[in-house]
Amino acid sequence: MFENDSEIVESLKSENRNFERLYNKHHELKQKVDDAHAGEESLDDLSLEQLKKEKLLIKDRLAILIEDYRKVHA
């Protein structure tokens, strides 16, 4: 996630606790979704869709924080 912004992500993770918390939560949700797709975690379709939606919402929030960082540090 955000491979092209790795320097910004690392800066934000060290400087911004909210970003770090969201980043870790996104990673956790991504792992659960990946595990469900691989058959390693049993989830019904509704639960899986809810996880995906939550993951995308967090990704959107992270993208906004990254964009804000770019504006300030441009």
C-alpha positions as CSV (number, residue, x, y, z in Angstrom):
1,M,0.0,0.0,0.0
2,F,1.3,3.4,-1.0
3,E,4.5,2.0,-2.4
4,N,5.2,5.2,-4.3
5,D,4.9,7.2,-1.1
6,S,7.1,5.1,1.2
7,E,9.2,8.0,2.5
8,I,6.1,10.0,3.3
9,V,4.5,7.0,4.9
10,E,7.5,6.4,7.1
11,S,7.7,10.1,8.1
12,L,4.0,10.2,9.0
13,K,4.2,6.9,10.9
14,S,6.9,8.4,13.1
15,E,5.3,11.9,13.5
16,N,1.6,11.3,13.5
17,R,0.1,8.8,16.0
18,N,-3.3,8.9,14.2
19,F,-1.7,8.0,10.9
20,E,0.3,5.2,12.5
21,R,-2.9,3.8,14.1
22,L,-4.8,3.9,10.8
23,Y,-1.9,2.4,8.9
24,N,-1.7,-0.5,11.4
25,K,-5.5,-1.0,11.3
26,H,-5.4,-1.1,7.5
27,H,-2.6,-3.6,7.5
28,E,-4.6,-5.8,10.0
29,L,-7.8,-5.6,7.9
30,K,-5.8,-6.4,4.7
31,Q,-4.4,-9.5,6.3
32,K,-7.9,-10.6,7.4
33,V,-9.2,-10.1,3.9
34,D,-6.3,-11.9,2.3
35,D,-6.7,-14.8,4.8
36,A,-10.4,-15.1,4.0
37,H,-9.6,-15.2,0.2
38,A,-7.0,-17.9,0.9
39,G,-9.5,-19.9,2.9
40,E,-7.4,-19.5,6.1
41,E,-10.1,-17.5,7.8
42,S,-13.8,-18.4,7.7
43,L,-16.0,-15.4,7.0
44,D,-19.4,-15.1,5.5
45,D,-19.9,-12.9,2.5
46,L,-21.4,-10.0,4.5
47,S,-18.6,-10.0,7.0
48,L,-16.0,-10.1,4.3
49,E,-17.7,-7.2,2.5
50,Q,-17.8,-5.1,5.7
51,L,-14.1,-5.7,6.2
52,K,-13.3,-4.6,2.7
53,K,-15.4,-1.5,3.1
54,E,-13.7,-0.6,6.4
55,K,-10.3,-1.2,4.8
56,L,-11.1,1.1,1.9
57,L,-12.4,3.8,4.2
58,I,-9.2,3.7,6.1
59,K,-7.1,3.7,2.9
60,D,-9.0,6.8,1.8
61,R,-8.2,8.5,5.1
62,L,-4.6,7.6,4.8
63,A,-4.5,9.0,1.3
64,I,-5.9,12.3,2.5
65,L,-3.2,12.5,5.2
66,I,-0.5,11.8,2.7
67,E,-1.9,14.5,0.3
68,D,-2.0,17.0,3.2
69,Y,1.6,16.1,4.0
70,R,2.6,16.7,0.4
71,K,1.0,20.2,0.5
72,V,2.7,21.2,3.6
73,H,6.1,19.8,2.6
74,A,6.1,20.8,-1.1
